[in-house]
Amino acid sequence: MCRTIDCTRKRAYQSHHDAEEVARHQMDVNFGLVLRVYQCDRCGMFHLTHKPRRF
């Protein structure tokens, strides 16, 4: 199965700080939600994810 990663459907933020503020707010209003910010290697912008970091 071939999966291409496409970030066009994801909300993108100009800075890590902007994305972090949104993540903090979402975690405050959604008990148990854990989000992290990452910089997209496709578009260079910042996105949020609930998935743990892969190494």
N, C-alpha and C positions, 0 to 999 in steps of 0.2 A: 504494500500500500504506500503510495507516494503522497506525502503531505507537504505542501508548500506553506511556509509561514508568511502570513499576510497581515500587516498591522493596520491596514486602512480602516478596519472596523473598530479599532480600539481607540479610546479617548487618549489623546496625546497632550503632553504638557511641555512648555518651553524650557522649564528648569526643574532640577531635582527638588528645589525648595517648593515650587508650586505643587508638584505631585505629592510631596510629603504632607503638605497642608491638607490636601484633599483626602489622602489616606488616613491621616489622624482624625479628621472629621468623620469619615465613614466608619472607622473603628469605634469612635465614641458613640455613634448612634446605632450601631449594629453589634450588640453584645456577642463576643466570641469571634468576631471577624478579625483576621490577621492579614494585613496587606503589606507588601513591600514594593519599593520603587526600583525600577531598573531602566537603564538606558538602552534603547533599541539599537541593535546593530544594523538594522535595515534603514530606518529613517533618521536616527540620531536623536530623536526626541525621547521623552520619558513616559513610561506607562506604569500602571499598577497591576500587580498580580497577587493572587492568594497562594500560588504554588511556591514551594520551597526552592531555594537556589540550588542549581545543579552545578557540579564541579567536574 
